[in-house]
Amino acid sequence: MAHFAKLDDNNIVIDVNVVNNSDIQDLAYPASEPVGIAFLTEWSGGYTKWKQTSYNKNFRGNFAGIGYVYDTTNDVFYAPQPFPSWTLNTTNWTWQSLIPYPNDENRYSWDETTQSWIKQ
């Protein structure tokens, strides 16, 4: 199975579709991508903005989800920014807080006002 992200005009993922291996001629990425796009373009009635995504994160940073951003410059997917103070780690394409998540058995949530982890 191959997975393809449907992108809007701002490169935001609006859907993720699964395509059978037979529909991509059993090709591996990157050869599978143009074949999958052609299949999905016909299947969708002409929609052409698709990018293949990897469930195992083998390419394009992260597995795309609805609301994720496709960065055309870096050819990666990443989640929407969860809080204004968090920064994007461009090594693993994940958002990080200024203060690392506490490493203990407790659960915490981020408080943007105080920019700290609050124990639940």
C-alpha positions, 0 to 999 in steps of 0.5 A, spaced: 500 500 500 502 507 498 499 513 501 498 520 498 497 526 501 491 531 498 494 538 498 490 544 498 493 551 494 497 552 500 500 546 501 496 544 507 494 536 507 486 536 506 486 528 506 490 522 505 488 516 501 491 509 500 493 506 493 493 499 492 500 496 490 497 494 483 495 501 482 502 503 482 505 498 478 508 495 485 513 500 484 517 503 490 518 510 491 520 515 488 518 511 481 511 510 484 509 517 486 508 519 478 504 513 477 500 514 483 498 521 482 496 519 475 491 514 478 489 519 483 488 524 478 483 520 474 480 517 480 478 524 483 476 527 477 482 531 475 485 533 482 492 534 481 495 536 487 498 530 491 504 528 494 506 521 496 507 520 504 511 514 508 507 511 513 514 509 516 517 515 515 522 513 510 521 519 506 519 526 507 520 527 514 513 525 517 507 521 515 502 526 513 496 527 516 490 532 515 492 539 517 499 537 516 504 542 512 508 540 506 514 544 505 516 544 498 523 547 499 525 541 504 520 536 501 517 534 508 511 534 511 510 536 518 504 537 523 501 544 524 505 549 530 501 547 536 503 553 540 506 560 538 512 559 542 514 552 539 520 552 534 520 547 528 526 542 529 529 541 522 533 535 523 526 531 525 521 536 523 517 536 529 515 542 534 519 543 540 518 547 546 523 551 549 523 547 555 523 539 554 518 535 557 519 532 564 522 525 564 518 522 570 512 518 571 507 524 571 503 527 565 504 534 563 500 539 559 504 545 556 501 552 558 503 557 553 502 563 558 507 561 563 511 557 557 512 551 562 509 544 563 504 544 568 503 537 572 496 534 571 
